[in-house]
Each structure stands twice: as structure tokens, then as C-alpha cells.
Amino acid sequence: MTGKHYAWHKAWQRLPNGRLRHASGAEFIVTRGPGYTDINAAPETLGEFQAHELMRGVPPHDLAQRLIRLAREAGEWLERN
């Protein structure tokens, strides 16, 4: 039996430019430093992300929280891959 988040990692891919891309169209810029890793959404991909999420039925007021969760998920994916 599988849970709600089974195979969540399949929605992610690393692009040749070093960014992480989610199936929703959101891309995240990874910046590593001594003792930290910053993961920020690429502003030029937010329109595609919003269109995808609204098409799925996500309410507009939940988009920001969804993007924050995806940034955390990108960090988890980065640790594992």
C-alpha cells in the first residue's frame, strides 16, 4: 500500500544549468556556501507554476504556501540525489 506522497521524487529533475525543476514548472536556484544551501524560486518560472497549480484547482491564496513547500521539497530531493 502506498501513501499520498509515494514517488514524490519523480516530479523533480536537475537541469544542465544547475537548477532544480518541478513538474509544475517551478524552477529553483541552488546556491551553496560554507555551511548552508539556499534554494530560491526563479522569478521567471512563477507564471508557469501559477497557471499549473490553478489548473489543478489550488486556490490562489494557497499558492505562496505551496511554493514554500516545494522549496523545502527541493532541499530534500537535493540531499538524496
Secondary structure, DSSP 8 states (H G I E B T S, - for coil): ---TTTTGGGGEEE-TTS-EEETTS-EEEEEEETTEEEEEE-GGGHHHHHHHHHHHT--GGGHHHHHHHHHHHHHHHHHH-
